[in-house]
Amino acid sequence: MKRIAIVTDSAASVPPELAKEAELEIVPVGIQIDNRFLREGIDITAEEFYAQLEDKENITTSQPSPGDFLEVYNRLVDKAKEIISIHVTSKQSGTVQLVELLKENIPIRITVVDSESASMGQGFVALAAARAALRGMGREEILDIIKRVKQKTAVFVAVPTLKYLARSGKVSRVQAMVASLLAIKPILGVKDGLVQAIDKKRSYGQALERMIALVQERFPTEKLTIAVLHSNALEMAEEFKQRVESQLRCAQVFVAEMGASLAVHGGQGMLGIAAYAGEL
């Protein structure tokens, strides 16, 4: 029996092979399409999601269903002595609050952690915790690691179009139209637990270069573990990965696809960088 099991949700964008290697349990985020609830990666593939995103305006994401959480937690009761459950920032999702309620129904201890981040910002925290759990570390040791990774992680995403941000209500349609006419490309970042615009450039290429510069400014001397993020743009991500490797001090670089919880707001073609100052 494991000492501690680690659970997260699919908003973390953790590549499946890394999750499997670390024995990280992932609960699927919900996708609402025309009032139908679908589980990311289970009831709908990434390809089907993006096809629907292009065709329909009534698409949103939601926290995982209580039933999916309970299924994972109950399965782990016989495999672990306790659980640490790490989730997308509570300032933009009700997942943390949901899990706090659900844990009362589980007979082993569950410690709920707010990652205060999203995508691989959350994913780095979950992976670090899962790998520490595999090494047999205790709860307090893992929570210390989580705190350190949170403090040393930054996430930036370049958005090629404001169409989806306007659709989701994150910017007004008038703002989106004006910005589109001016060819403004926003850069999103996670600050104080909120995903918000932190910079903008006149072209997408400039936005990508600015993301690299933002990482350099945040971590001027440290060796970095980097996830190059993308939304249905693998070829672009592989090309961008080469630029990242040539310009940043990298200990490890890999490509990860953003989950639906980000893609629903930015659409296809987004690229991003999640950087952790250290090696996981």
Backbone as JSON, one array per atom type, in Angstrom:
{
  "sequence": "MKRIAIVTDSAASVPPELAKEAELEIVPVGIQIDNRFLREGIDITAEEFYAQLEDKENITTSQPSPGDFLEVYNRLVDKAKEIISIHVTSKQSGTVQLVELLKENIPIRITVVDSESASMGQGFVALAAARAALRGMGREEILDIIKRVKQKTAVFVAVPTLKYLARSGKVSRVQAMVASLLAIKPILGVKDGLVQAIDKKRSYGQALERMIALVQERFPTEKLTIAVLHSNALEMAEEFKQRVESQLRCAQVFVAEMGASLAVHGGQGMLGIAAYAGEL",
  "N": [[0.84, -1.2, 0.0], [0.51, 2.22, -0.84], [1.98, 5.05, 0.74], [1.08, 7.71, 0.37], [-1.22, 8.96, -1.99], [-1.45, 10.89, -4.99], [-3.62, 13.23, -6.43], [-4.96, 15.02, -9.18], [-6.53, 17.36, -11.5], [-7.67, 17.47, -14.94], [-7.2, 20.01, -15.91], [-4.61, 20.57, -15.39], [-2.96, 19.86, -17.5], [-1.03, 17.83, -17.75], [1.14, 15.74, -19.52], [0.09, 12.5, -20.64], [1.96, 10.36, -20.49], [3.83, 11.22, -18.6], [2.23, 11.5, -16.35], [1.45, 8.83, -15.94], [3.93, 7.63, -15.41], [4.57, 8.85, -12.98], [2.57, 7.92, -11.4], [0.31, 9.5, -11.07], [-2.92, 10.47, -10.4], [-5.58, 11.54, -12.45], [-8.39, 13.52, -12.68], [-11.06, 14.04, -14.88], [-11.82, 17.21, -16.34], [-14.94, 18.92, -16.79], [-16.81, 19.45, -19.81], [-19.09, 21.57, -21.21], [-21.42, 21.39, -23.68], [-23.94, 22.7, -25.51], [-25.65, 22.24, -23.3], [-25.0, 19.66, -22.65], [-23.09, 17.5, -20.61], [-19.79, 16.63, -20.8], [-16.92, 14.57, -20.35], [-13.61, 15.58, -20.29], [-11.34, 14.18, -22.55], [-12.43, 11.68, -22.19], [-15.26, 11.35, -22.73], [-15.16, 12.97, -24.88], [-12.87, 13.65, -27.42], [-9.75, 15.47, -27.89], [-9.62, 16.37, -30.54], [-12.32, 16.29, -31.32], [-13.34, 18.15, -29.53], [-12.11, 20.59, -30.38], [-13.19, 20.79, -32.92], [-15.89, 21.19, -32.3], [-15.62, 23.58, -30.91], [-15.03, 25.37, -32.93], [-17.4, 25.36, -34.35], [-19.58, 25.87, -32.65], [-21.02, 28.22, -30.36], [-21.87, 27.97, -27.8], [-20.17, 26.8, -25.67], [-18.63, 25.76, -22.77], [-16.42, 25.23, -19.94], [-16.3, 23.19, -16.98], [-15.92, 22.38, -13.47], [-14.69, 19.07, -12.54], [-17.01, 16.3, -12.29], [-18.77, 15.49, -9.22], [-19.14, 12.73, -8.93], [-17.06, 11.59, -10.46], [-14.81, 12.39, -9.01], [-15.35, 11.05, -6.57], [-15.27, 8.42, -7.43], [-12.52, 8.06, -8.05], [-11.31, 8.68, -5.56], [-12.47, 6.72, -3.85], [-11.5, 4.41, -5.03], [-8.84, 4.68, -4.42], [-8.78, 4.33, -1.7], [-8.21, 1.72, -0.92], [-5.64, 1.54, -1.74], [-3.89, 3.42, -0.76], [-2.71, 5.21, 2.14], [-3.37, 7.81, 2.64], [-4.44, 10.84, 0.89], [-3.33, 13.43, -1.25], [-4.76, 16.11, -2.81], [-4.62, 18.05, -5.6], [-5.36, 21.09, -7.14], [-6.7, 23.23, -9.82], [-6.42, 26.82, -9.77], [-8.29, 28.33, -7.17], [-9.43, 30.77, -7.5], [-10.5, 30.92, -9.96], [-12.04, 28.76, -10.41], [-14.36, 26.34, -9.09], [-13.37, 23.98, -8.16], [-11.58, 23.35, -6.01], [-13.16, 24.03, -3.77], [-15.26, 22.22, -4.13], [-13.95, 19.73, -3.76], [-13.17, 19.98, -1.1], [-15.62, 19.67, 0.16], [-16.36, 17.08, -0.68], [-14.43, 15.4, 0.44], [-15.17, 14.74, 2.98], [-16.67, 12.5, 2.78], [-15.0, 10.37, 2.46], [-13.1, 7.7, 3.77], [-10.37, 7.91, 4.39], [-7.64, 10.21, 5.06], [-7.76, 13.28, 3.31], [-5.88, 15.77, 1.92], [-6.36, 18.91, 0.71], [-5.13, 20.9, -1.88], [-4.68, 24.1, -3.15], [-3.5, 24.98, -6.18], [-3.07, 27.51, -7.06], [-2.66, 28.18, -9.64], [-2.61, 27.34, -13.17], [-2.95, 25.09, -15.99], [0.24, 23.79, -16.92], [1.46, 25.05, -14.8], [0.0, 24.32, -12.59], [0.36, 21.65, -13.16], [3.15, 21.13, -12.82], [3.35, 21.32, -10.04], [1.71, 19.18, -9.26], [3.05, 17.0, -10.45], [5.56, 17.11, -9.16], [4.77, 16.59, -6.54], [3.69, 14.0, -6.86], [5.94, 12.52, -7.64], [7.5, 12.8, -5.37], [5.88, 11.45, -3.57], [6.09, 8.86, -4.6], [8.67, 8.31, -3.81], [8.29, 7.81, -1.2], [7.92, 9.86, 0.62], [6.6, 11.81, 3.38], [3.49, 13.49, 4.37], [3.94, 16.23, 5.26], [6.46, 16.72, 4.23], [5.95, 16.52, 1.48], [4.12, 18.6, 1.17], [5.79, 20.74, 1.7], [7.47, 20.62, -0.54], [5.56, 21.15, -2.51], [4.91, 23.82, -1.87], [7.36, 25.07, -2.44], [7.64, 24.58, -5.21], [5.41, 25.94, -6.22], [6.18, 28.57, -5.65], [8.29, 28.9, -7.38], [7.48, 28.8, -10.0], [6.31, 29.83, -13.2], [3.85, 30.89, -15.57], [3.08, 31.58, -18.91], [1.08, 32.62, -21.65], [0.51, 33.05, -25.08], [-1.94, 34.57, -27.03], [-3.48, 34.1, -30.08], [-5.81, 35.16, -31.22], [-8.59, 37.24, -30.33], [-11.11, 36.31, -30.48], [-12.25, 34.09, -29.08], [-11.94, 34.8, -26.41], [-13.62, 36.97, -26.36], [-16.03, 35.69, -26.9], [-16.31, 34.11, -24.61], [-16.7, 36.02, -22.76], [-14.59, 37.24, -21.5], [-13.35, 39.43, -22.59], [-14.85, 42.35, -23.97], [-16.9, 42.34, -26.94], [-16.56, 44.6, -28.49], [-14.06, 45.56, -27.61], [-12.55, 43.39, -28.48], [-12.89, 43.55, -31.24], [-11.7, 46.03, -31.84], [-9.09, 45.54, -30.93], [-8.45, 43.48, -32.67], [-8.45, 44.78, -35.13], [-6.26, 46.37, -34.75], [-4.36, 44.49, -34.66], [-3.5, 43.37, -32.22], [-1.93, 41.22, -29.94], [-2.54, 39.5, -27.11], [-0.74, 38.64, -24.09], [-1.11, 36.24, -21.72], [-0.88, 35.63, -18.21], [-0.3, 33.99, -15.04], [-1.16, 35.46, -12.12], [-1.19, 36.11, -8.73], [-2.99, 34.0, -8.42], [-4.8, 34.38, -10.46], [-5.69, 34.16, -13.89], [-4.62, 36.41, -16.17], [-4.34, 39.23, -18.43], [-1.09, 40.29, -19.12], [0.62, 41.55, -20.77], [1.05, 42.86, -24.12], [1.4, 42.53, -27.68], [2.12, 43.67, -31.06], [2.25, 41.76, -33.01], [1.99, 38.18, -33.48], [4.39, 36.78, -33.48], [6.05, 38.58, -32.14], [4.83, 38.46, -29.66], [5.43, 35.86, -28.88], [8.23, 36.01, -28.63], [8.32, 37.86, -26.57], [7.26, 36.37, -24.46], [9.35, 34.57, -23.94], [11.25, 36.41, -23.08], [9.99, 37.32, -20.75], [10.16, 35.06, -19.13], [12.94, 34.93, -18.86], [13.34, 37.3, -17.44], [12.03, 36.72, -15.07], [13.41, 34.47, -14.12], [16.48, 34.82, -14.04], [18.94, 33.47, -13.71], [18.61, 30.8, -13.07], [18.53, 27.25, -13.75], [16.13, 25.71, -15.8], [13.08, 23.81, -15.77], [10.96, 23.2, -18.35], [7.77, 23.42, -19.83], [6.53, 23.51, -22.98], [3.68, 24.87, -24.09], [0.63, 24.21, -25.89], [-2.33, 24.75, -27.92], [-3.87, 22.58, -29.73], [-1.84, 22.75, -31.67], [0.55, 21.36, -32.45], [2.75, 21.18, -34.24], [3.61, 23.84, -34.47], [4.29, 24.19, -31.8], [6.47, 22.47, -31.51], [8.34, 23.74, -33.12], [8.56, 26.17, -31.75], [9.59, 25.22, -29.38], [12.25, 24.68, -30.05], [13.26, 27.27, -30.27], [12.93, 28.12, -27.65], [14.66, 26.37, -26.29], [17.1, 27.27, -27.3], [17.34, 29.81, -26.28], [16.86, 29.93, -23.54], [17.95, 28.86, -20.25], [17.95, 25.66, -19.97], [17.08, 22.78, -18.18], [15.41, 20.71, -18.69], [13.09, 20.17, -21.3], [9.82, 19.89, -22.5], [6.89, 19.14, -24.49], [3.52, 20.07, -24.01], [0.01, 19.65, -24.21], [-2.43, 22.13, -23.86], [-5.23, 22.06, -21.66], [-8.86, 21.82, -22.07], [-9.96, 23.76, -20.44], [-8.43, 26.07, -20.63], [-8.25, 26.35, -23.42], [-10.85, 26.83, -24.25], [-11.16, 29.5, -23.84], [-9.18, 30.71, -25.35], [-8.95, 29.45, -27.81], [-7.8, 27.63, -30.78], [-4.3, 27.28, -31.61], [-2.9, 28.66, -29.67], [0.15, 29.31, -27.94], [2.42, 28.61, -25.3], [4.45, 29.03, -22.3], [5.4, 27.19, -19.56], [7.33, 27.49, -16.78], [9.63, 26.13, -14.5], [11.8, 26.82, -11.91], [14.17, 24.86, -11.53], [14.81, 21.31, -11.18], [12.5, 18.73, -11.69]],
  "CA": [[0.0, 0.0, 0.0], [1.24, 3.48, -0.9], [1.8, 5.94, 1.88], [0.26, 8.84, -0.07], [-1.57, 9.04, -3.42], [-1.63, 12.26, -5.45], [-4.71, 13.4, -7.39], [-5.16, 16.36, -9.74], [-7.56, 17.36, -12.54], [-7.07, 17.58, -16.28], [-6.78, 21.38, -16.18], [-3.16, 20.62, -15.18], [-2.26, 19.67, -18.79], [0.1, 16.91, -17.62], [1.16, 14.71, -20.57], [-0.3, 11.2, -20.09], [3.09, 9.49, -20.17], [4.43, 11.69, -17.35], [1.29, 11.16, -15.28], [1.55, 7.39, -15.71], [5.24, 7.37, -14.8], [4.56, 9.33, -11.6], [1.38, 7.37, -10.75], [-0.53, 10.65, -10.77], [-4.31, 10.27, -10.78], [-6.13, 12.75, -13.05], [-9.85, 13.53, -12.8], [-11.35, 14.87, -16.06], [-12.62, 18.43, -16.31], [-16.17, 18.83, -17.56], [-17.02, 20.34, -20.95], [-20.52, 21.74, -21.47], [-21.76, 21.74, -25.07], [-25.4, 22.67, -25.67], [-26.21, 21.68, -22.06], [-24.52, 18.28, -22.41], [-21.86, 17.44, -19.81], [-18.86, 15.65, -21.33], [-15.67, 14.54, -19.61], [-12.46, 15.82, -21.16], [-10.5, 13.02, -22.8], [-13.16, 10.41, -22.0], [-16.47, 11.42, -23.57], [-14.86, 13.79, -26.06], [-11.43, 13.75, -27.69], [-9.28, 16.84, -28.17], [-9.99, 16.71, -31.91], [-13.76, 16.56, -31.33], [-13.54, 19.39, -28.79], [-11.75, 21.73, -31.21], [-14.17, 20.89, -34.0], [-17.08, 21.8, -31.71], [-15.27, 24.95, -30.54], [-15.13, 26.18, -34.14], [-18.76, 25.39, -34.9], [-20.62, 26.26, -31.69], [-20.65, 29.29, -29.43], [-22.32, 27.62, -26.45], [-19.25, 25.83, -25.09], [-17.93, 26.2, -21.57], [-15.88, 24.13, -19.15], [-16.71, 23.22, -15.58], [-15.15, 21.47, -12.62], [-15.06, 17.67, -12.69], [-18.24, 15.92, -11.58], [-18.54, 14.86, -7.92], [-19.05, 11.29, -9.1], [-15.72, 11.22, -10.94], [-13.9, 12.51, -7.87], [-15.62, 9.99, -5.6], [-14.79, 7.14, -7.99], [-11.07, 8.01, -7.88], [-10.98, 8.63, -4.13], [-12.85, 5.42, -3.29], [-10.56, 3.41, -5.55], [-7.54, 4.85, -3.75], [-8.9, 3.96, -0.29], [-7.56, 0.42, -0.73], [-4.28, 1.56, -2.28], [-3.06, 4.43, -0.09], [-3.11, 5.56, 3.51], [-3.98, 9.14, 2.56], [-4.45, 11.45, -0.43], [-3.18, 14.87, -1.44], [-5.52, 16.43, -4.03], [-4.07, 19.34, -6.04], [-6.27, 21.53, -8.2], [-6.6, 24.53, -10.51], [-6.62, 27.96, -8.88], [-9.65, 28.48, -6.65], [-9.95, 32.08, -7.89], [-11.15, 30.84, -11.27], [-12.76, 27.49, -10.5], [-14.9, 25.86, -7.83], [-12.9, 22.61, -7.92], [-11.04, 23.21, -4.65], [-14.28, 24.03, -2.83], [-15.98, 20.96, -4.3], [-13.19, 18.65, -3.14], [-13.25, 20.17, 0.36], [-16.89, 19.08, 0.59], [-16.4, 15.64, -0.97], [-13.48, 14.62, 1.24], [-15.83, 14.29, 4.21], [-17.3, 11.2, 2.51], [-13.94, 9.39, 2.2], [-12.62, 7.24, 5.08], [-8.96, 8.22, 4.65], [-7.39, 11.64, 5.07], [-7.49, 13.97, 2.05], [-5.39, 17.15, 2.05], [-6.68, 19.62, -0.52], [-4.17, 21.96, -2.18], [-4.96, 25.05, -4.22], [-2.24, 25.21, -6.89], [-3.0, 28.94, -7.37], [-2.16, 28.29, -11.01], [-3.38, 26.63, -14.18], [-2.16, 24.37, -16.97], [1.39, 23.11, -16.33], [1.78, 25.63, -13.51], [-0.62, 23.32, -11.72], [0.93, 20.34, -13.48], [4.46, 20.97, -12.18], [3.09, 21.07, -8.63], [1.19, 17.82, -9.12], [4.11, 16.04, -10.79], [6.57, 17.12, -8.1], [4.18, 15.9, -5.4], [3.56, 12.58, -7.18], [7.26, 11.9, -7.62], [7.9, 12.74, -3.96], [5.1, 10.36, -2.96], [6.7, 7.59, -5.03], [9.89, 8.12, -3.01], [7.9, 7.48, 0.16], [7.91, 11.02, 1.52], [5.39, 12.03, 4.16], [2.62, 14.61, 4.0], [4.55, 17.54, 5.46], [7.57, 16.85, 3.27], [5.36, 16.78, 0.16], [3.55, 19.95, 1.19], [6.92, 21.68, 1.58], [7.86, 20.59, -1.94], [4.51, 21.86, -3.24], [5.08, 25.25, -1.61], [8.55, 25.53, -3.16], [7.38, 24.57, -6.65], [4.49, 27.05, -6.49], [6.91, 29.84, -5.6], [9.31, 28.97, -8.42], [6.85, 28.46, -11.29], [5.63, 30.91, -13.92], [3.13, 30.45, -16.76], [2.72, 32.64, -19.85], [0.42, 32.1, -22.84], [0.24, 34.03, -26.13], [-3.25, 34.3, -27.64], [-3.43, 34.62, -31.45], [-7.04, 35.85, -31.58], [-9.47, 37.57, -29.21], [-12.45, 35.8, -30.8], [-12.79, 33.2, -28.06], [-12.03, 35.57, -25.18], [-14.85, 37.75, -26.48], [-17.16, 34.76, -26.8], [-16.44, 33.63, -23.23], [-16.99, 37.15, -21.9], [-13.4, 37.74, -20.83], [-13.23, 40.8, -23.1], [-16.07, 42.7, -24.71], [-16.79, 42.17, -28.39], [-16.03, 45.85, -29.03], [-12.63, 45.53, -27.34], [-11.96, 42.37, -29.34], [-12.89, 44.05, -32.62], [-10.69, 47.08, -31.93], [-7.78, 44.91, -30.81], [-8.22, 42.72, -33.9], [-8.11, 45.74, -36.19], [-4.91, 46.85, -34.46], [-3.49, 43.3, -34.65], [-2.91, 43.23, -30.89], [-1.91, 39.85, -29.45], [-2.29, 39.56, -25.67], [0.0, 37.59, -23.37], [-1.72, 35.95, -20.44], [-0.03, 35.05, -17.19], [-0.98, 33.71, -13.78], [-0.68, 36.38, -11.09], [-2.05, 36.07, -7.55], [-4.03, 33.0, -8.61], [-5.72, 34.76, -11.54], [-5.18, 34.22, -15.26], [-4.94, 37.76, -16.62], [-3.45, 39.8, -19.44], [0.04, 40.97, -18.47], [1.35, 42.31, -21.78], [0.47, 42.68, -25.46], [2.3, 42.88, -28.77], [1.41, 43.94, -32.3], [2.24, 40.55, -33.84], [2.1, 36.94, -32.69], [5.81, 36.49, -33.34], [6.56, 39.43, -31.07], [4.28, 37.95, -28.41], [6.21, 34.67, -28.52], [9.54, 36.46, -28.13], [8.11, 38.51, -25.28], [7.11, 35.32, -23.45], [10.69, 34.1, -23.59], [11.88, 37.47, -22.29], [9.36, 37.33, -19.44], [10.76, 33.96, -18.36], [14.31, 35.36, -18.54], [13.26, 38.32, -16.39], [11.61, 36.08, -13.81], [14.43, 33.52, -13.68], [17.66, 35.23, -14.83], [20.14, 32.63, -13.54], [18.3, 29.41, -12.72], [18.26, 26.21, -14.75], [14.68, 25.6, -15.83], [12.27, 22.76, -16.37], [10.0, 23.96, -19.16], [6.75, 22.8, -20.68], [6.03, 24.35, -24.07], [2.25, 24.58, -24.13], [-0.05, 24.54, -27.14], [-3.72, 24.32, -28.07], [-4.06, 21.98, -31.05], [-0.84, 23.35, -32.56], [1.75, 20.6, -32.1], [3.88, 21.52, -35.11], [4.07, 25.16, -34.02], [4.9, 24.02, -30.48], [7.78, 21.85, -31.69], [9.22, 24.8, -33.63], [8.78, 27.11, -30.65], [10.46, 24.51, -28.42], [13.64, 24.88, -30.47], [13.62, 28.63, -29.89], [13.02, 28.15, -26.18], [15.89, 25.68, -25.9], [18.27, 28.04, -27.7], [17.39, 31.12, -25.6], [16.72, 29.83, -22.09], [18.8, 27.89, -19.56], [17.01, 24.56, -19.79], [17.48, 21.47, -17.69], [14.5, 19.78, -19.38], [12.0, 20.82, -22.05], [8.89, 18.96, -23.17], [5.7, 19.76, -25.05], [2.28, 19.63, -23.38], [-1.18, 20.28, -24.78], [-3.3, 22.79, -22.89], [-6.54, 21.46, -21.51], [-10.01, 22.56, -22.58], [-10.29, 24.88, -19.56], [-7.78, 27.24, -21.21], [-8.52, 26.45, -24.85], [-12.18, 27.37, -24.49], [-11.05, 30.95, -23.79], [-8.19, 31.22, -26.31], [-9.07, 28.79, -29.09], [-6.66, 26.91, -31.32], [-3.13, 28.05, -32.02], [-2.18, 29.3, -28.56], [1.41, 28.75, -27.47], [2.75, 29.13, -23.98], [5.6, 28.5, -21.57], [5.35, 27.0, -18.11], [8.73, 27.34, -16.38], [9.91, 25.89, -13.08], [13.23, 27.07, -11.65], [14.73, 23.68, -10.88], [14.53, 20.03, -11.85], [11.47, 17.96, -10.99]],
  "C": [[0.87, 1.25, 0.0], [0.98, 4.29, 0.36], [0.84, 7.08, 1.52], [0.02, 8.73, -1.57], [-1.82, 10.51, -3.77], [-2.68, 12.3, -6.55], [-4.68, 14.84, -7.9], [-6.3, 16.28, -10.74], [-6.92, 17.68, -13.89], [-6.77, 19.01, -16.69], [-5.27, 21.52, -16.05], [-2.35, 20.4, -16.45], [-1.08, 18.71, -18.72], [0.06, 15.88, -18.74], [0.9, 13.32, -19.98], [0.88, 10.32, -19.69], [3.79, 9.92, -18.87], [3.54, 11.37, -16.16], [1.38, 9.67, -14.92], [2.84, 7.04, -14.99], [5.25, 7.76, -13.33], [3.4, 8.77, -10.78], [0.46, 8.48, -10.25], [-1.94, 10.39, -11.29], [-4.9, 11.59, -11.29], [-7.64, 12.59, -13.25], [-10.22, 14.47, -13.95], [-12.21, 16.09, -15.77], [-13.87, 18.23, -17.15], [-16.22, 19.84, -18.69], [-18.52, 20.37, -21.23], [-20.73, 22.2, -22.91], [-23.26, 21.59, -25.25], [-26.08, 21.93, -24.52], [-25.91, 20.2, -21.87], [-23.22, 18.35, -21.63], [-21.0, 16.29, -20.34], [-17.56, 15.72, -20.55], [-14.48, 14.63, -20.57], [-11.61, 14.55, -21.3], [-11.17, 11.68, -22.64], [-14.39, 10.37, -22.91], [-16.25, 12.21, -24.84], [-13.35, 13.89, -26.21], [-11.05, 15.21, -27.91], [-9.71, 17.28, -29.56], [-11.48, 17.07, -32.0], [-14.06, 17.88, -30.61], [-13.25, 20.6, -29.68], [-12.7, 21.9, -32.39], [-15.45, 21.56, -33.49], [-16.82, 23.27, -31.37], [-15.37, 25.89, -31.75], [-16.57, 26.38, -34.57], [-19.81, 25.98, -33.96], [-20.12, 27.36, -30.77], [-20.96, 28.9, -27.99], [-21.46, 26.5, -25.86], [-18.56, 26.46, -23.88], [-17.28, 24.98, -20.91], [-16.34, 24.28, -17.71], [-15.82, 22.28, -14.77], [-15.56, 20.03, -12.87], [-16.33, 17.34, -11.89], [-17.9, 15.32, -10.23], [-18.37, 13.34, -8.04], [-17.68, 10.83, -9.57], [-14.69, 11.35, -9.82], [-14.09, 11.35, -6.9], [-15.13, 8.64, -6.11], [-13.28, 6.99, -7.79], [-10.71, 7.86, -6.41], [-11.3, 7.26, -3.53], [-11.94, 4.3, -3.78], [-9.23, 3.48, -4.82], [-7.59, 4.46, -2.26], [-8.17, 2.66, 0.0], [-6.1, 0.4, -1.18], [-3.34, 2.52, -1.56], [-3.6, 4.73, 1.3], [-3.74, 6.95, 3.57], [-3.77, 9.71, 1.16], [-4.12, 12.93, -0.31], [-3.78, 15.21, -2.8], [-5.22, 17.87, -4.43], [-4.85, 19.85, -7.25], [-6.04, 22.96, -8.69], [-6.99, 25.65, -9.55], [-8.08, 28.16, -8.47], [-10.25, 29.83, -7.02], [-10.65, 32.05, -9.25], [-11.93, 29.54, -11.47], [-13.26, 27.09, -9.11], [-14.4, 24.47, -7.45], [-12.39, 22.42, -6.49], [-12.18, 23.15, -3.63], [-15.08, 22.74, -2.91], [-15.27, 19.82, -3.58], [-13.2, 18.76, -1.63], [-14.53, 19.56, 0.91], [-16.89, 17.55, 0.44], [-15.52, 14.82, -0.04], [-14.09, 14.1, 2.53], [-16.48, 12.92, 4.03], [-16.29, 10.07, 2.32], [-13.29, 8.99, 3.53], [-11.13, 7.42, 5.35], [-8.75, 9.72, 4.51], [-7.13, 12.16, 3.66], [-7.07, 15.4, 2.37], [-5.6, 17.84, 0.71], [-5.72, 20.79, -0.69], [-4.66, 22.8, -3.34], [-3.63, 25.37, -4.91], [-1.99, 26.7, -7.13], [-2.47, 29.18, -8.78], [-3.07, 27.5, -11.94], [-2.42, 25.99, -15.16], [-0.94, 23.74, -16.28], [1.95, 23.83, -15.11], [1.24, 24.74, -12.41], [0.04, 21.96, -11.92], [2.28, 20.11, -12.84], [4.29, 20.66, -10.69], [2.64, 19.63, -8.42], [2.25, 16.76, -9.41], [5.16, 15.96, -9.69], [6.05, 16.37, -6.88], [4.1, 14.39, -5.64], [4.91, 11.86, -7.13], [7.8, 11.81, -6.2], [7.16, 11.61, -3.24], [5.66, 9.0, -3.34], [7.97, 7.28, -4.24], [9.58, 7.86, -1.55], [7.89, 8.64, 1.13], [6.57, 11.17, 2.22], [4.65, 13.28, 3.76], [3.32, 15.96, 4.13], [5.71, 17.77, 4.5], [7.04, 17.19, 1.88], [4.76, 18.18, 0.1], [4.63, 21.02, 1.12], [7.4, 21.77, 0.14], [6.84, 21.37, -2.78], [4.66, 23.37, -3.08], [6.25, 25.82, -2.41], [8.29, 25.61, -4.67], [6.43, 25.7, -7.04], [5.22, 28.39, -6.56], [7.87, 30.01, -6.77], [8.77, 28.62, -9.8], [6.17, 29.69, -11.89], [4.99, 30.34, -15.18], [2.76, 31.66, -17.61], [2.12, 32.01, -21.1], [0.14, 33.24, -23.81], [-1.04, 33.61, -26.87], [-3.29, 34.92, -29.03], [-4.66, 35.4, -31.88], [-7.86, 36.11, -30.33], [-10.89, 37.04, -29.42], [-13.04, 35.01, -29.64], [-12.87, 33.88, -26.7], [-13.28, 36.43, -25.19], [-16.07, 36.85, -26.3], [-17.4, 34.33, -25.36], [-16.69, 34.77, -22.25], [-15.8, 37.73, -21.18], [-13.01, 39.13, -21.33], [-14.51, 41.09, -23.86], [-15.82, 42.5, -26.21], [-16.24, 43.44, -29.05], [-14.52, 45.9, -28.83], [-11.94, 44.54, -28.29], [-11.86, 42.86, -30.77], [-11.8, 45.11, -32.8], [-9.29, 46.47, -31.89], [-7.44, 44.12, -32.06], [-7.8, 43.64, -35.03], [-6.69, 46.27, -36.01], [-3.89, 45.71, -34.43], [-2.77, 43.14, -33.31], [-3.05, 41.79, -30.41], [-1.57, 39.87, -27.95], [-1.44, 38.39, -25.18], [-0.65, 37.44, -22.01], [-0.69, 35.37, -19.48], [-0.86, 34.78, -15.95], [-0.35, 34.6, -12.71], [-1.68, 36.39, -9.95], [-3.24, 35.13, -7.75], [-5.03, 33.32, -9.71], [-5.01, 34.7, -12.88], [-5.6, 35.58, -15.82], [-3.94, 38.23, -17.67], [-2.34, 40.58, -18.74], [0.86, 41.78, -19.47], [0.63, 42.12, -23.11], [1.5, 43.14, -26.49], [1.5, 43.03, -30.05], [1.38, 42.74, -33.23], [2.4, 39.33, -32.95], [3.56, 36.56, -32.48], [6.44, 37.31, -32.23], [6.07, 38.94, -29.71], [5.05, 36.72, -27.94], [7.57, 35.06, -27.98], [9.41, 37.12, -26.77], [7.92, 37.49, -24.16], [8.46, 34.8, -22.99], [11.4, 35.13, -22.72], [11.29, 37.54, -20.89], [9.91, 36.23, -18.54], [12.18, 34.34, -17.94], [14.32, 36.39, -17.42], [12.9, 37.72, -15.04], [12.7, 35.19, -13.24], [15.74, 33.8, -14.43], [18.85, 34.28, -14.75], [19.84, 31.15, -13.38], [18.19, 28.51, -13.95], [16.78, 25.86, -14.66], [14.18, 24.27, -16.36], [11.12, 23.46, -17.07], [9.03, 23.04, -19.89], [6.34, 23.83, -21.72], [4.58, 23.94, -24.31], [1.66, 24.93, -25.49], [-1.5, 24.1, -27.08], [-3.92, 23.89, -29.52], [-3.1, 22.56, -32.08], [0.51, 22.69, -32.32], [2.95, 21.01, -32.94], [4.47, 22.88, -34.72], [4.81, 25.04, -32.69], [6.29, 23.42, -30.59], [8.79, 22.88, -32.2], [9.56, 25.81, -32.52], [9.7, 26.5, -29.58], [11.93, 24.71, -28.76], [14.12, 26.28, -30.1], [13.81, 28.75, -28.39], [14.33, 27.52, -25.71], [17.14, 26.5, -26.22], [18.44, 29.33, -26.88], [17.32, 31.05, -24.08], [17.66, 28.76, -21.53], [17.93, 26.7, -19.16], [17.68, 23.31, -19.22], [16.66, 20.39, -18.39], [13.43, 20.59, -20.08], [11.13, 19.74, -22.66], [7.67, 19.74, -23.61], [4.47, 19.19, -24.35], [1.1, 20.36, -24.01], [-2.03, 20.88, -23.67], [-4.64, 22.06, -22.83], [-7.65, 22.37, -22.04], [-10.3, 23.8, -21.73], [-9.58, 26.17, -19.98], [-8.18, 27.45, -22.67], [-9.89, 27.04, -25.14], [-12.16, 28.9, -24.5], [-10.12, 31.52, -24.87], [-8.23, 30.57, -27.67], [-7.81, 28.03, -29.51], [-5.49, 27.85, -31.58], [-2.43, 28.8, -30.91], [-0.87, 28.56, -28.3], [1.74, 29.38, -26.13], [4.01, 28.49, -23.42], [5.22, 28.37, -20.11], [6.79, 26.69, -17.69], [8.82, 27.14, -14.88], [11.42, 26.03, -12.88], [13.81, 25.93, -10.82], [14.46, 22.46, -11.73], [13.52, 19.26, -11.03], [11.98, 16.57, -10.65]]
}
